Amino acid sequence: MLKLTENIFGWCDKFLIKIGFNETIAAYLGLLINIVILYVICYVIYIVFRFGLVTIMAIVAKKTKTKFDDLLVSNETAKYISLLIPLVYVYKSVPIILKEFNSWEAVFGRLVGVYIVLLLLWIVRTVFNALRDHLKTIPAYSDKPIDSYIQVIMIILWILGITVIVSKLFDLNSDKILSILGAISALIILIFRDTILGFVASVQVTINDMVRIGDWITMDKFGADGDVIEINLATVKVRNFDNTTTTIPTYSLISDSFRNWRGMIDADGRRIKRHVLIKSTSIRFIREEELEDFKQIQLIKTYIEKKQLDISKYNQTNNIDKSLSVNGRNLTNFGLFRKYLTNYLENYPGLNKDMIILCRHLQPTSQGIPLEIYVFTKDKRFVNYEYIMSDIFDHILASVVYFDLEIFEMPSGKNSLTEA
């Protein structure tokens, strides 16, 4: 191959001198002709290899079941490889074409060598991009931060590539370059600080399984509330529920607090934890004659009958004076309402009966007594979850009047004037 190249580019100078040109003019004119010939040869090589490689890869991609080769085609890997082959030929031909121009040979040889290194890095990058896209289609890897690992590998390759480029441009030994890099390591750490922190964070996030692609996370500090769509070395992208995108530094996932809703999504139910405020002045004992009216409420009829027997037996046994309701054991409208809601929730079809179903009142406040519902819905989808919760509280607000209870509302200006 080398002999053939010498024959292709070595005839021109001799031919020009033979037909009457002096040596200087023949050298420069021969150089120009050889450059044109080299360009034509490289262009032909490029066209042939590009057509051949692209065609072969397209055929192979159609024949095989794997999507990896399809992704190589879409990332134009064959195109860049076909560029590399004529460039290597140029690199081998430069010493022959410029043998009479030693200073030019050194410069152009180094520049072509640099371009080859850059093109090799670009080819590797297209292969890794195809690998990344392929792994994301595999369920086992779809939620892993593949981008972070590929970026780390590419950073290492770029450092090695830059080392080779510097050694070629300045004719330095690789050992000397590494020693120089060691001497300026503090500056390198400062420049790549975010990258190093991001890499450490990505490793910790993966090992501890803190965040996966597709997780719903909430991070108030950055205004993020949505699904993780990408995890890189430097950033984590979150698509919020209003379709905006929030970018969070990867290191913040281990340095700051955030909420991951994956546990709720993986669980058997989504929690409802909400309360209404009951006016404390509306809570009272129930008189014996009122119980017959409350028995008309089917969900608590059996409960009232049982409690009536228990309470009557206790009061008679202990000779309780029932002239005052406060004496002995009694039912309250608030207690009946809690029991009614408990039975209502236990019969509500949208709730998971295998998880907690609780109706309780919390610490009294200046606005009233909070009556809290603590249950889990079967359906975890946002729209259906909100519908179930609204349906339950619609019923609570509508049924409270049947127990002679009142919901607390802050008085408006108009109400205050009317009362005055």
C-alpha positions as CSV (number, residue, x, y, z in Angstrom):
1,M,0.0,0.0,0.0
2,L,2.8,2.4,0.9
3,K,4.6,1.6,-2.4
4,L,1.5,2.2,-4.4
5,T,1.0,5.6,-2.6
6,E,4.6,6.6,-3.5
7,N,4.0,5.7,-7.1
8,I,0.8,7.7,-7.2
9,F,2.3,10.9,-5.7
10,G,6.0,10.5,-6.7
11,W,5.7,10.8,-10.5
12,C,4.6,14.4,-10.7
13,D,7.8,16.2,-9.7
14,K,9.9,14.1,-12.1
15,F,7.5,14.6,-14.9
16,L,7.4,18.4,-14.5
17,I,11.2,18.7,-14.4
18,K,11.3,16.5,-17.4
19,I,9.1,18.8,-19.5
20,G,11.2,21.9,-18.6
21,F,10.1,23.3,-15.2
22,N,12.8,24.2,-12.7
23,E,13.0,22.2,-9.5
24,T,11.3,24.9,-7.2
25,I,8.4,25.5,-9.5
26,A,8.1,21.8,-10.2
27,A,8.0,21.1,-6.4
28,Y,5.2,23.6,-5.7
29,L,3.2,22.8,-8.8
30,G,3.6,19.1,-8.0
31,L,2.4,19.6,-4.5
32,L,-0.7,21.4,-5.8
33,I,-1.4,18.5,-8.2
34,N,-0.8,15.9,-5.5
35,I,-3.2,17.7,-3.2
36,V,-5.9,17.6,-5.9
37,I,-5.2,13.9,-6.5
38,L,-5.3,13.2,-2.8
39,Y,-8.6,15.0,-2.5
40,V,-10.2,13.0,-5.3
41,I,-8.9,9.7,-4.0
42,C,-10.2,10.5,-0.4
43,Y,-13.5,11.6,-1.8
44,V,-13.9,8.3,-3.7
45,I,-12.9,6.3,-0.7
46,Y,-15.4,8.2,1.4
47,I,-18.2,7.7,-1.0
48,V,-17.5,4.0,-1.5
49,F,-17.1,3.2,2.2
50,R,-20.1,5.4,3.2
51,F,-22.4,3.8,0.7
52,G,-21.0,0.3,1.7
53,L,-21.1,0.7,5.5
54,V,-24.5,2.5,5.6
55,T,-26.0,0.0,3.3
56,I,-24.6,-3.0,5.2
57,M,-25.7,-1.6,8.5
58,A,-29.2,-0.8,7.2
59,I,-29.6,-4.4,5.9
60,V,-28.3,-5.9,9.2
61,A,-30.6,-3.6,11.2
62,K,-33.6,-4.9,9.2
63,K,-32.6,-8.5,9.5
64,T,-31.9,-8.6,13.3
65,K,-34.4,-8.4,16.1
66,T,-32.3,-6.2,18.4
67,K,-32.8,-2.4,18.2
68,F,-29.1,-1.6,19.0
69,D,-28.1,-1.7,15.3
70,D,-31.1,0.4,14.4
71,L,-29.9,3.0,16.9
72,L,-26.4,2.9,15.4
73,V,-27.9,3.7,12.0
74,S,-29.9,6.6,13.5
75,N,-26.8,8.0,15.3
76,E,-24.9,7.9,11.9
77,T,-22.1,5.8,13.3
78,A,-21.3,4.4,9.8
79,K,-21.1,7.9,8.4
80,Y,-18.3,8.9,10.8
81,I,-16.4,5.6,10.3
82,S,-16.5,6.3,6.6
83,L,-14.9,9.7,7.3
84,L,-12.2,8.1,9.4
85,I,-10.9,5.7,6.7
86,P,-9.9,8.5,4.1
87,L,-8.5,10.5,7.0
88,V,-6.2,7.7,7.9
89,Y,-5.1,7.5,4.3
90,V,-4.4,11.3,4.3
91,Y,-2.3,10.8,7.5
92,K,-0.2,8.1,5.8
93,S,0.1,10.1,2.6
94,V,1.2,13.5,4.1
95,P,4.9,12.4,4.6
96,I,5.1,11.3,1.0
97,I,3.4,14.4,-0.5
98,L,5.3,16.8,1.7
99,K,8.7,15.0,1.8
100,E,10.3,18.1,0.2
101,F,8.6,20.4,2.7
102,N,9.7,19.2,6.1
103,S,8.3,22.1,8.1
104,W,4.9,21.7,6.5
105,E,4.9,18.0,7.0
106,A,5.3,18.4,10.7
107,V,2.4,20.9,11.0
108,F,-0.1,19.1,8.7
109,G,0.8,15.7,10.0
110,R,0.0,16.8,13.6
111,L,-3.2,18.6,12.6
112,V,-4.4,15.5,10.7
113,G,-3.5,13.3,13.7
114,V,-5.5,15.7,16.0
115,Y,-8.5,15.4,13.7
116,I,-8.3,11.6,13.7
117,V,-8.3,11.6,17.6
118,L,-11.3,13.9,17.7
119,L,-13.2,11.8,15.1
120,L,-12.4,8.6,17.0
121,L,-13.9,10.2,20.1
122,W,-17.0,11.2,18.1
123,I,-17.4,7.7,16.8
124,V,-17.2,6.3,20.3
125,R,-19.7,8.9,21.4
126,T,-22.3,7.8,18.8
127,V,-21.8,4.2,19.9
128,F,-22.4,5.1,23.5
129,N,-25.5,7.2,22.6
130,A,-26.9,4.2,20.7
131,L,-26.1,2.0,23.7
132,R,-27.8,4.5,26.1
133,D,-31.0,4.6,23.9
134,H,-31.0,0.8,23.7
135,L,-30.6,0.2,27.4
136,K,-33.5,2.7,28.1
137,T,-35.8,0.4,26.1
138,I,-34.9,-2.6,28.4
139,P,-37.2,-2.5,31.5
140,A,-34.4,-3.6,33.9
141,Y,-32.4,-0.5,32.9
142,S,-35.1,2.0,32.0
143,D,-35.1,3.6,35.5
144,K,-31.3,3.7,35.9
145,P,-29.2,6.8,35.4
146,I,-27.5,5.5,32.2
147,D,-26.7,9.1,31.1
148,S,-24.5,9.6,34.2
149,Y,-22.4,6.5,33.6
150,I,-21.9,7.3,29.9
151,Q,-20.9,10.9,30.7
152,V,-18.3,9.7,33.2
153,I,-16.8,7.3,30.6
154,M,-16.8,10.1,27.9
155,I,-15.1,12.5,30.3
156,I,-12.3,9.9,30.9
157,L,-12.0,9.3,27.2
158,W,-11.9,13.0,26.5
159,I,-9.1,13.5,29.1
160,L,-7.1,10.7,27.4
161,G,-7.9,12.2,24.0
162,I,-6.7,15.6,25.0
163,T,-3.6,14.1,26.5
164,V,-2.8,12.5,23.1
165,I,-3.7,15.7,21.2
166,V,-1.3,17.8,23.4
167,S,1.4,15.2,23.0
168,K,1.1,15.3,19.2
169,L,0.8,19.1,19.0
170,F,3.8,19.9,21.2
171,D,5.7,16.6,20.8
172,L,5.6,15.8,24.5
173,N,5.9,12.5,26.2
174,S,2.7,11.2,27.7
175,D,4.4,10.8,31.1
176,K,5.3,14.5,31.1
177,I,1.7,15.4,30.3
178,L,0.4,13.2,33.2
179,S,2.9,14.8,35.6
180,I,1.7,18.3,34.5
181,L,-1.9,17.2,35.0
182,G,-0.9,16.0,38.5
183,A,0.7,19.3,39.3
184,I,-2.4,21.2,38.3
185,S,-4.8,18.6,39.8
186,A,-6.2,21.2,42.2
187,L,-7.2,23.4,39.3
188,I,-8.7,20.4,37.5
189,I,-10.8,19.5,40.6
190,L,-12.0,23.1,40.7
191,I,-13.0,23.1,37.0
192,F,-14.7,19.7,37.3
193,R,-16.1,20.2,40.8
194,D,-19.8,20.0,39.7
195,T,-19.0,16.9,37.6
196,I,-17.2,15.1,40.4
197,L,-20.0,16.0,42.9
198,G,-22.6,14.9,40.3
199,F,-20.8,11.6,39.7
200,V,-20.6,10.9,43.5
201,A,-24.3,11.8,43.8
202,S,-25.3,9.6,40.9
203,V,-23.5,6.6,42.4
204,Q,-25.1,7.2,45.8
205,V,-28.5,7.7,44.3
206,T,-28.2,4.5,42.4
207,I,-26.7,2.4,45.2
208,N,-29.3,3.6,47.8
209,D,-32.1,3.5,45.2
210,M,-33.2,7.0,46.2
211,V,-34.5,8.1,42.8
212,R,-35.3,6.4,39.5
213,I,-36.3,7.7,36.2
214,G,-40.1,7.8,36.2
215,D,-40.4,8.5,40.0
216,W,-42.7,11.2,41.2
217,I,-40.7,13.5,43.5
218,T,-41.5,16.8,45.3
219,M,-38.7,19.2,46.1
220,D,-40.0,22.5,47.4
221,K,-36.6,24.3,47.4
222,F,-36.5,24.1,43.6
223,G,-40.3,24.2,43.0
224,A,-40.2,20.6,41.6
225,D,-43.4,18.5,41.7
226,G,-43.6,15.8,39.0
227,D,-41.9,12.9,37.3
228,V,-38.2,12.4,36.9
229,I,-37.4,12.2,33.2
230,E,-33.6,12.3,33.1
231,I,-30.7,11.9,35.5
232,N,-27.4,13.2,34.4
233,L,-24.0,13.9,36.1
234,A,-24.8,17.5,36.8
235,T,-28.6,17.7,36.8
236,V,-31.9,15.9,37.3
237,K,-34.8,16.9,35.1
238,V,-38.3,16.8,36.5
239,R,-41.4,17.3,34.4
240,N,-43.9,19.0,36.6
241,F,-47.6,18.3,36.5
242,D,-48.2,21.7,34.8
243,N,-45.9,20.5,32.0
244,T,-43.0,22.8,33.0
245,T,-39.6,21.4,33.5
246,T,-37.5,21.9,36.7
247,T,-33.7,21.2,36.7
248,I,-32.2,20.1,40.0
249,P,-28.5,19.8,40.7
250,T,-27.8,16.0,41.1
251,Y,-25.8,16.6,44.3
252,S,-28.9,18.3,45.9
253,L,-30.6,14.9,46.0
254,I,-28.2,13.8,48.7
255,S,-27.5,17.1,50.4
256,D,-31.1,18.4,50.6
257,S,-34.5,16.9,51.6
258,F,-37.0,15.8,49.0
259,R,-40.1,13.6,48.9
260,N,-40.3,10.5,46.7
261,W,-43.8,9.2,46.1
262,R,-42.7,5.8,44.7
263,G,-43.6,4.0,47.9
264,M,-47.2,5.3,47.6
265,I,-47.4,4.2,43.9
266,D,-46.0,0.8,44.7
267,A,-48.3,0.3,47.7
268,D,-51.8,-1.1,47.6
269,G,-53.5,2.3,48.2
270,R,-53.1,6.1,48.2
271,R,-53.7,7.8,51.5
272,I,-56.5,10.3,52.2
273,K,-55.7,12.4,55.3
274,R,-58.0,15.3,55.6
275,H,-60.2,16.9,58.2
276,V,-63.2,19.1,58.7
277,L,-63.7,21.5,61.7
278,I,-66.7,20.8,63.9
279,K,-68.0,23.6,66.2
280,S,-67.4,22.6,69.8
281,T,-70.5,24.4,70.9
282,S,-72.7,22.0,68.7
283,I,-71.5,18.9,70.5
284,R,-73.9,17.6,73.2
285,F,-75.4,14.6,74.9
286,I,-78.2,12.8,73.2
287,R,-81.5,12.5,75.1
288,E,-83.2,9.1,75.4
289,E,-86.2,10.1,73.3
290,E,-83.9,11.3,70.5
291,L,-82.4,7.9,69.9
292,E,-85.5,6.6,68.1
293,D,-84.9,9.3,65.4
294,F,-81.3,8.3,65.1
295,K,-82.2,4.7,64.6
296,Q,-83.7,5.6,61.3
297,I,-80.1,6.0,60.1
298,Q,-79.4,2.5,58.9
299,L,-75.6,2.4,59.3
300,I,-75.8,3.0,63.0
301,K,-79.2,1.4,64.0
302,T,-77.6,-1.8,65.3
303,Y,-74.8,0.1,67.0
304,I,-77.4,2.4,68.9
305,E,-79.4,-0.6,70.0
306,K,-76.4,-2.4,71.4
307,K,-75.1,0.7,73.1
308,Q,-78.5,1.4,74.6
309,L,-78.5,-2.0,76.3
310,D,-74.9,-1.6,77.6
311,I,-75.5,2.0,78.9
312,S,-78.9,1.1,80.5
313,K,-77.4,-1.9,82.2
314,Y,-74.4,0.1,83.5
315,N,-76.5,3.0,84.8
316,Q,-79.0,0.7,86.5
317,T,-76.3,-1.4,88.1
318,N,-74.5,1.7,89.4
319,N,-77.8,3.5,90.4
320,I,-77.0,6.5,88.3
321,D,-79.2,9.6,88.7
322,K,-80.2,10.3,85.1
323,S,-82.0,13.6,85.9
324,L,-78.9,15.2,84.6
325,S,-77.4,13.9,81.3
326,V,-73.9,14.4,82.5
327,N,-74.3,11.6,85.0
328,G,-73.3,8.0,84.1
329,R,-72.7,6.8,80.6
330,N,-74.3,8.6,77.6
331,L,-74.1,8.9,73.8
332,T,-73.1,12.1,72.2
333,N,-74.0,13.4,68.7
334,F,-70.3,13.7,67.9
335,G,-69.6,10.1,68.9
336,L,-72.5,8.8,66.8
337,F,-71.3,10.8,63.9
338,R,-67.8,9.3,64.1
339,K,-69.3,5.8,64.3
340,Y,-71.6,6.6,61.3
341,L,-68.6,7.8,59.2
342,T,-66.6,4.8,60.2
343,N,-69.3,2.4,59.0
344,Y,-69.8,4.6,55.9
345,L,-66.1,4.4,55.0
346,E,-66.0,0.6,55.7
347,N,-68.8,0.2,53.1
348,Y,-67.4,2.7,50.6
349,P,-66.4,0.7,47.4
350,G,-63.4,2.9,46.4
351,L,-61.4,2.3,49.6
352,N,-58.9,-0.5,50.3
353,K,-60.4,-2.5,53.2
354,D,-57.1,-4.2,53.9
355,M,-55.5,-0.9,54.9
356,I,-56.3,1.5,57.7
357,I,-59.8,2.9,57.9
358,L,-60.0,5.5,60.6
359,C,-62.2,8.4,61.6
360,R,-60.9,10.3,64.6
361,H,-60.9,13.7,66.2
362,L,-57.7,15.6,66.8
363,Q,-56.5,18.2,69.4
364,P,-59.2,20.9,69.7
365,T,-58.3,24.2,68.2
366,S,-59.6,27.8,68.4
367,Q,-61.6,27.1,65.2
368,G,-63.2,23.9,66.5
369,I,-62.5,20.2,66.8
370,P,-60.8,18.6,63.7
371,L,-62.6,15.5,62.6
372,E,-60.0,13.6,60.5
373,I,-60.5,10.9,57.9
374,Y,-57.5,8.6,57.5
375,V,-58.0,6.0,54.7
376,F,-56.5,4.6,51.5
377,T,-58.0,4.5,48.1
378,K,-57.7,1.5,45.8
379,D,-57.2,3.7,42.7
380,K,-54.0,5.7,42.9
381,R,-54.5,7.7,39.7
382,F,-54.6,11.4,40.4
383,V,-58.0,12.2,38.9
384,N,-59.8,9.1,40.3
385,Y,-58.1,9.7,43.7
386,E,-59.4,13.3,43.8
387,Y,-62.8,12.2,42.8
388,I,-63.1,9.6,45.6
389,M,-61.8,12.1,48.2
390,S,-64.3,14.7,47.0
391,D,-67.1,12.3,47.1
392,I,-66.4,11.2,50.6
393,F,-66.2,14.8,51.9
394,D,-69.3,15.8,50.0
395,H,-71.2,13.1,52.0
396,I,-69.6,14.3,55.3
397,L,-70.6,17.9,54.8
398,A,-74.1,16.9,53.8
399,S,-74.7,14.4,56.6
400,V,-73.4,16.5,59.5
401,V,-76.7,18.3,59.9
402,Y,-78.5,15.0,60.7
403,F,-76.5,14.8,63.9
404,D,-77.2,18.4,64.9
405,L,-73.6,19.3,64.4
406,E,-72.1,22.4,62.7
407,I,-69.1,22.9,60.5
408,F,-66.9,25.8,61.5
409,E,-66.7,28.7,59.0
410,M,-64.8,32.0,59.5
411,P,-67.4,34.8,59.7
412,S,-67.3,37.2,56.8
413,G,-67.7,40.9,57.1
414,K,-71.4,40.7,56.0
415,N,-72.2,38.0,58.6
416,S,-70.4,40.0,61.4
417,L,-72.5,43.1,60.6
418,T,-75.7,41.1,60.5
419,E,-75.0,39.5,63.9
420,A,-74.2,42.9,65.3
